[in-house]
Amino acid sequence: MSDIYDIDPLKQAFYDVVHDFPGKVPALAKRLNTNAGSLQNKVNRNNEHLYPNVSEFRATTLITQDFRALDQLNIDCGRISVPLPENEFPADLDLVQATADWQREVGETAGALHAAVKGEITRTRVRKLRQELIEDYQRGLALVMVLEGMAEPEPVTNIKEARRG
């Protein structure tokens, strides 16, 4: 049973995104071309009836480049949000760096798992473990994308040769 003082994690994340923006609500409202009071009401964690609409959610995420609310929405839906690594022209050193980053992240994940099961298992420790696993996945995905960029193109069969077959 939820307590009347429980705050929806998505509302909290969106509140944090808006209030951590430089200039806070007024500055972000101006960028969103909306009224600051309306935005403040939509991020009020204690108001259960007002939420940003999907377009406002997307615009806020893109303007702030703060993905905490998106990540929380994905967690609530049993999904994860993973930023796609950018590496147009991967080289051998990129592969070495991606592997090292991934292995470092695996170590941090093991540390978070150890902390989560050592002593009392708390929601804070579980959240930390979840975040570490997401970061581990991101680093592994970066490694795969470097490999993909280094891969030789698939052989292409000439149409005339295929027909003669």
C-alpha positions in Angstrom: 0.0 0.0 0.0 1.4 3.4 -1.0 1.8 6.1 1.5 0.3 9.6 0.8 3.8 10.9 1.0 5.2 8.5 -1.6 6.4 10.4 -4.6 6.2 8.8 -8.0 9.8 8.2 -9.2 8.9 9.5 -12.7 7.5 12.7 -11.2 10.7 13.1 -9.1 13.0 12.4 -12.0 11.1 15.0 -14.2 11.2 17.5 -11.3 14.9 17.0 -11.0 15.5 17.4 -14.7 13.6 20.7 -14.8 15.0 22.1 -11.5 18.6 21.2 -12.4 18.4 23.1 -15.7 20.5 26.3 -15.6 18.0 29.0 -14.7 15.5 26.4 -13.5 11.8 26.6 -14.4 11.7 30.1 -16.0 14.7 29.5 -18.3 13.4 26.1 -19.4 9.8 27.3 -19.8 11.2 30.0 -22.2 13.1 27.4 -24.2 9.9 25.3 -24.3 7.8 28.3 -25.3 5.4 27.7 -22.4 4.3 29.5 -19.3 6.6 29.0 -16.3 3.7 28.5 -14.0 2.2 25.8 -16.2 5.6 24.0 -16.3 6.0 24.4 -12.5 2.5 22.8 -12.0 3.3 19.9 -14.2 6.5 19.1 -12.3 5.0 19.5 -8.9 5.7 16.2 -7.3 2.6 16.5 -5.0 0.1 17.0 -7.8 -1.1 13.7 -8.9 -3.3 15.1 -11.7 -0.9 17.2 -13.8 1.8 15.7 -15.9 3.7 16.9 -19.0 2.3 15.5 -22.2 4.5 13.3 -24.4 5.6 16.3 -26.6 6.6 18.3 -23.6 8.4 15.3 -22.1 10.4 14.8 -25.4 11.2 18.5 -25.8 12.3 18.8 -22.2 14.6 15.8 -22.6 16.1 17.1 -25.9 16.6 20.6 -24.7 18.1 19.7 -21.3 20.0 16.6 -22.6 19.1 15.2 -19.2 17.8 11.7 -19.6 16.9 10.8 -16.0 13.1 11.0 -16.6 13.4 8.9 -19.7 15.5 6.4 -17.9 13.0 6.3 -15.1 10.1 5.8 -17.5 12.0 2.9 -19.1 12.7 1.4 -15.7 9.0 1.7 -14.8 8.2 -0.2 -18.0 10.8 -2.9 -17.5 13.1 -1.4 -20.2 16.4 0.4 -20.4 17.5 3.4 -22.2 21.0 3.2 -23.7 22.7 6.0 -25.4 24.3 5.0 -28.7 28.0 5.5 -28.7 29.4 7.7 -31.4 32.5 6.6 -33.3 32.5 7.2 -37.0 35.9 5.8 -37.8 37.0 3.3 -35.2 40.6 2.3 -35.0 42.5 -0.4 -33.0 43.0 2.0 -30.1 39.2 2.6 -29.9 38.8 -1.2 -29.5 41.4 -1.3 -26.7 39.7 1.7 -25.0 36.2 0.2 -25.4 37.4 -3.1 -23.9 39.1 -1.4 -21.0 36.0 0.8 -20.3 33.7 -2.2 -20.4 35.9 -4.2 -18.1 36.2 -1.3 -15.6 32.4 -1.1 -15.7 32.0 -4.8 -15.0 34.2 -4.3 -11.9 32.0 -1.4 -10.7 28.9 -3.7 -11.3 30.5 -6.4 -9.2 31.1 -3.9 -6.5 27.5 -2.7 -6.6 26.3 -6.3 -6.5 28.5 -7.0 -3.5 27.2 -3.9 -1.7 23.6 -4.7 -2.5 23.8 -8.2 -0.9 26.1 -7.3 1.9 24.0 -6.6 5.0 20.6 -5.2 4.5 19.2 -5.1 0.9 17.8 -1.6 0.4 16.0 0.0 -2.5 18.9 2.5 -2.8 21.4 -0.4 -3.2 19.2 -2.1 -5.7 18.8 1.2 -7.7 22.6 1.5 -7.7 23.0 -2.0 -8.9 20.5 -1.4 -11.7 22.3 1.7 -12.8 25.6 -0.1 -12.8 24.2 -2.9 -14.9 22.8 -0.4 -17.4 26.2 1.3 -17.6 27.8 -2.1 -18.0 25.5 -2.8 -20.9 26.3 0.6 -22.5 30.0 -0.1 -22.4 29.5 -3.5 -23.9 27.4 -2.0 -26.6 30.1 0.6 -27.3 32.6 -2.3 -27.7 30.3 -4.0 -30.2 29.8 -0.8 -32.2 33.5 -0.3 -32.4 33.8 -3.8 -33.7 31.0 -3.2 -36.2 32.7 -0.1 -37.5 35.9 -2.1 -38.0 34.2 -5.1 -39.7 34.8 -5.8 -43.3 31.8 -5.3 -45.5 29.7 -8.4 -46.3 30.5 -9.9 -49.7 28.0 -8.8 -52.3 27.0 -11.2 -55.0 26.6 -9.8 -58.5 23.0 -10.2 -59.7 24.1 -11.7 -63.0 26.3 -14.2 -61.3 23.4 -15.1 -58.9 21.1 -15.8 -61.8 23.6 -18.1 -63.5 24.0 -19.8 -60.2 
